[in-house]
Amino acid sequence: MDILVIGGGGREHAIVWALAKSPKAGTIYCAPGNAGIGKLAECVPIAVSEFDKLAAFAVEKQVGLIVVGPDDPLAEGIVDAFDATGIPVFGPRKNAAEIEGSKTFMKDLLHKYGIPTAAYAKFDNYEEALAYLRQQGAPIVVKADGLAAGKGVTVARTIEEAEQALSDIMQSKVFGDAGSRVVIEEFLEGQEMSILAFVDGETVKPMSAAQDHKPAYDGDQGPNTGGMGTYSPLPHIQPSIIEEAIETIIKPTAKAMVAEGRPFCGVLFAGLMITPDGRPKTIEFNARFGDPEAQVVLPRLKTDLLDVFLAAVNGTLADLELEWSDEAAVCVILASGGYPASYPKGIAITGLDNEQDGTIVFHAGTSRDTDGTWRTNGGRVLGVVGLGADIAAARAKAYERAEAIAFEGKFNRTDIALKALQ
């Protein structure tokens, strides 16, 4: 079966890498893809926003499955746009993708169905939001309602920081229309955890839990990013807590979406906080694979990923049992100097072609010259994954491989997965 994967980052490289291992996979196309993905798939120069061109290409190539990676096209209705092709699509429709596309919708849904989450208020008026902020005090969380490339959330430790975030979102419009409304949330303290699940209506098949590192610098300092590294499994978090999160948050949310007439098909990704009393609460939901969570979860999936996708789109996910490797995976993101603010592109990368056992390098933002020179082409450039018997072994491999890759301005966190070892 030929497959079209839509997207061009590290998440899509991980998806293509996993699909390429399937004996059932024929030609894999990736639109637009990137230089690293091009080693496994045929990259197609069509943007993720060009729904008509993507649909025409899928029909022309007679692909048997379309897989949508990024959040923006899902929120804009790409799955609905493919209806006329008759080709099965792995990903939620627009009305279901709203669980990520609107934080207001997500919070209201959880509140309506009694699903654990932080207390919140929503505003489309700046002065009212400012007055509420001052009344609540800090620490507090300020979120742009819409999609902002993972950067629309400020965890404000001071009231001045919260006011600045609110002004940036609602007055300066740094996130455009995504900031026309805001959600202001109670600050939750504790351990963060990500649980991704394959979902088909009310059927939920959880993946192995992971933990992301959002802030740019060691010790969770600096601005939020799209993610600077992640690891799986989570040996320091009790299995009972993970099970509670699945039973009290993820499964009830899938049922709630069906009850609302918005059945979800795809990957439902819960960002969770384990509060000091040991109870998980929902921070956010995403409507697709996390990036970089996909880079550590998919290498641990022993079940054929194509079988999982087909089961979800055919409504037979309930009949499929997922099998996971006992190996641990740790991903370290190598980023361009200046990220998550402005950064240069086109800087030569060395050390990429030196393969190393027990590691995988997923490309997030790279290009390649005709002479074979790899170059930076994004803020998050590479995701270096180490696999090992436990977190410590996987972590050592990831950092050893990461240190062998060089480009001017390169930086990465040096404390990925340390929480699991303390």
Solvent accessible surface area in square Angstrom, and as a share of the most:
residue,aa,sasa,rsa
1,M,92,0.41
2,D,44,0.23
3,I,0,0.00
4,L,0,0.00
5,V,0,0.00
6,I,0,0.00
7,G,0,0.00
8,G,25,0.24
9,G,17,0.16
10,G,1,0.01
11,R,23,0.09
12,E,2,0.01
13,H,12,0.05
14,A,0,0.00
15,I,1,0.00
16,V,0,0.00
17,W,52,0.18
18,A,8,0.06
19,L,0,0.00
20,A,43,0.34
21,K,118,0.50
22,S,8,0.05
23,P,124,0.78
24,K,102,0.43
25,A,24,0.18
26,G,42,0.40
27,T,57,0.33
28,I,9,0.05
29,Y,17,0.06
30,C,0,0.00
31,A,0,0.00
32,P,52,0.33
33,G,12,0.11
34,N,20,0.10
35,A,27,0.21
36,G,0,0.00
37,I,0,0.00
38,G,40,0.38
39,K,122,0.52
40,L,75,0.37
41,A,12,0.09
42,E,90,0.40
43,C,50,0.30
44,V,12,0.07
45,P,131,0.82
46,I,20,0.10
47,A,44,0.34
48,V,39,0.22
49,S,73,0.47
50,E,60,0.27
51,F,35,0.15
52,D,122,0.63
53,K,117,0.50
54,L,0,0.00
55,A,15,0.12
56,A,61,0.47
57,F,23,0.10
58,A,0,0.00
59,V,81,0.47
60,E,123,0.55
61,K,70,0.30
62,Q,157,0.70
63,V,7,0.04
64,G,23,0.22
65,L,0,0.00
66,I,0,0.00
67,V,1,0.01
68,V,8,0.05
69,G,1,0.01
70,P,20,0.12
71,D,24,0.13
72,D,68,0.35
73,P,1,0.01
74,L,2,0.01
75,A,25,0.19
76,E,100,0.45
77,G,7,0.07
78,I,0,0.00
79,V,12,0.07
80,D,53,0.28
81,A,45,0.35
82,F,1,0.00
83,D,79,0.41
84,A,105,0.82
85,T,32,0.19
86,G,67,0.64
87,I,23,0.12
88,P,54,0.34
89,V,20,0.11
90,F,5,0.02
91,G,6,0.06
92,P,1,0.01
93,R,105,0.38
94,K,109,0.46
95,N,61,0.31
96,A,0,0.00
97,A,2,0.01
98,E,59,0.27
99,I,1,0.01
100,E,14,0.06
101,G,17,0.17
102,S,8,0.05
103,K,26,0.11
104,T,7,0.04
105,F,32,0.14
106,M,3,0.01
107,K,0,0.00
108,D,45,0.23
109,L,6,0.03
110,L,0,0.00
111,H,135,0.60
112,K,134,0.57
113,Y,81,0.31
114,G,67,0.65
115,I,7,0.04
116,P,46,0.29
117,T,25,0.15
118,A,2,0.02
119,A,67,0.52
120,Y,49,0.19
121,A,22,0.17
122,K,97,0.41
123,F,31,0.13
124,D,105,0.54
125,N,63,0.32
126,Y,45,0.17
127,E,113,0.50
128,E,104,0.47
129,A,0,0.00
130,L,17,0.09
131,A,62,0.48
132,Y,51,0.19
133,L,0,0.00
134,R,141,0.51
135,Q,139,0.62
136,Q,91,0.40
137,G,24,0.23
138,A,42,0.32
139,P,63,0.39
140,I,7,0.04
141,V,13,0.07
142,V,0,0.00
143,K,4,0.02
144,A,0,0.00
145,D,11,0.06
146,G,9,0.09
147,L,40,0.20
148,A,17,0.13
149,A,74,0.57
150,G,41,0.39
151,K,69,0.29
152,G,4,0.04
153,V,32,0.18
154,T,38,0.22
155,V,60,0.35
156,A,0,0.00
157,R,145,0.53
158,T,67,0.39
159,I,46,0.23
160,E,119,0.54
161,E,73,0.33
162,A,0,0.00
163,E,42,0.19
164,Q,108,0.48
165,A,9,0.07
166,L,0,0.00
167,S,27,0.17
168,D,44,0.23
169,I,3,0.02
170,M,21,0.09
171,Q,103,0.46
172,S,72,0.46
173,K,89,0.38
174,V,85,0.49
175,F,60,0.25
176,G,32,0.31
177,D,130,0.67
178,A,17,0.13
179,G,0,0.00
180,S,55,0.35
181,R,95,0.35
182,V,0,0.00
183,V,0,0.00
184,I,0,0.00
185,E,7,0.03
186,E,76,0.34
187,F,40,0.17
188,L,20,0.10
189,E,102,0.46
190,G,43,0.41
191,Q,60,0.27
192,E,83,0.37
193,M,3,0.02
194,S,8,0.05
195,I,0,0.00
196,L,0,0.00
197,A,0,0.00
198,F,0,0.00
199,V,0,0.00
200,D,30,0.16
201,G,15,0.14
202,E,95,0.43
203,T,34,0.20
204,V,14,0.08
205,K,30,0.13
206,P,39,0.24
207,M,9,0.04
208,S,20,0.13
209,A,6,0.05
210,A,0,0.00
211,Q,1,0.00
212,D,22,0.11
213,H,5,0.02
214,K,59,0.25
215,P,24,0.15
216,A,0,0.00
217,Y,105,0.40
218,D,60,0.31
219,G,49,0.47
220,D,63,0.33
221,Q,112,0.50
222,G,45,0.44
223,P,68,0.43
224,N,42,0.22
225,T,0,0.00
226,G,8,0.08
227,G,0,0.00
228,M,0,0.00
229,G,0,0.00
230,T,0,0.00
231,Y,0,0.00
232,S,0,0.00
233,P,44,0.28
234,L,7,0.04
235,P,87,0.55
236,H,57,0.26
237,I,11,0.06
238,Q,116,0.52
239,P,110,0.69
240,S,72,0.47
241,I,27,0.14
242,I,36,0.18
243,E,89,0.40
244,E,43,0.19
245,A,0,0.00
246,I,13,0.07
247,E,79,0.35
248,T,50,0.29
249,I,0,0.00
250,I,1,0.00
251,K,69,0.29
252,P,38,0.24
253,T,0,0.00
254,A,0,0.00
255,K,111,0.47
256,A,2,0.01
257,M,0,0.00
258,V,52,0.30
259,A,72,0.56
260,E,61,0.27
261,G,49,0.47
262,R,55,0.20
263,P,76,0.48
264,F,1,0.00
265,C,32,0.19
266,G,0,0.00
267,V,3,0.02
268,L,0,0.00
269,F,9,0.04
270,A,0,0.00
271,G,8,0.08
272,L,1,0.00
273,M,20,0.09
274,I,14,0.07
275,T,17,0.10
276,P,119,0.75
277,D,106,0.55
278,G,22,0.21
279,R,129,0.47
280,P,3,0.02
281,K,60,0.25
282,T,0,0.00
283,I,35,0.18
284,E,42,0.19
285,F,4,0.02
286,N,13,0.07
287,A,2,0.01
288,R,34,0.12
289,F,7,0.03
290,G,0,0.00
291,D,20,0.10
292,P,0,0.00
293,E,5,0.02
294,A,0,0.00
295,Q,2,0.01
296,V,0,0.00
297,V,0,0.00
298,L,2,0.01
299,P,18,0.11
300,R,13,0.05
301,L,12,0.06
302,K,123,0.52
303,T,24,0.14
304,D,33,0.17
305,L,4,0.02
306,L,0,0.00
307,D,41,0.21
308,V,0,0.00
309,F,0,0.00
310,L,33,0.16
311,A,10,0.08
312,A,2,0.02
313,V,36,0.21
314,N,98,0.50
315,G,50,0.48
316,T,63,0.36
317,L,0,0.00
318,A,64,0.50
319,D,121,0.63
320,L,39,0.20
321,E,135,0.61
322,L,30,0.15
323,E,100,0.45
324,W,59,0.21
325,S,23,0.15
326,D,138,0.72
327,E,74,0.33
328,A,3,0.02
329,A,0,0.00
330,V,0,0.00
331,C,0,0.00
332,V,0,0.00
333,I,2,0.01
334,L,0,0.00
335,A,0,0.00
336,S,2,0.01
337,G,25,0.24
338,G,43,0.41
339,Y,12,0.05
340,P,26,0.16
341,A,72,0.56
342,S,99,0.64
343,Y,72,0.28
344,P,71,0.45
345,K,122,0.52
346,G,35,0.34
347,I,38,0.19
348,A,44,0.34
349,I,8,0.04
350,T,85,0.49
351,G,19,0.18
352,L,11,0.06
353,D,81,0.42
354,N,97,0.50
355,E,137,0.62
356,Q,50,0.22
357,D,134,0.70
358,G,28,0.27
359,T,16,0.10
360,I,25,0.13
361,V,18,0.10
362,F,1,0.00
363,H,9,0.04
364,A,23,0.18
365,G,7,0.06
366,T,4,0.02
367,S,41,0.27
368,R,108,0.39
369,D,50,0.26
370,T,153,0.89
371,D,113,0.59
372,G,27,0.26
373,T,40,0.23
374,W,8,0.03
375,R,75,0.27
376,T,2,0.01
377,N,72,0.37
378,G,10,0.09
379,G,6,0.06
380,R,47,0.17
381,V,0,0.00
382,L,0,0.00
383,G,2,0.02
384,V,0,0.00
385,V,0,0.00
386,G,0,0.00
387,L,26,0.13
388,G,3,0.03
389,A,91,0.71
390,D,77,0.40
391,I,5,0.02
392,A,50,0.39
393,A,37,0.29
394,A,0,0.00
395,R,41,0.15
396,A,63,0.49
397,K,70,0.30
398,A,0,0.00
399,Y,27,0.10
400,E,107,0.48
401,R,6,0.02
402,A,2,0.02
403,E,136,0.61
404,A,56,0.44
405,I,0,0.00
406,A,52,0.40
407,F,16,0.06
408,E,138,0.62
409,G,44,0.42
410,K,56,0.24
411,F,45,0.19
412,N,37,0.19
413,R,4,0.01
414,T,82,0.48
415,D,23,0.12
416,I,0,0.00
417,A,0,0.00
418,L,62,0.31
419,K,73,0.31
420,A,13,0.10
421,L,80,0.40
422,Q,169,0.75
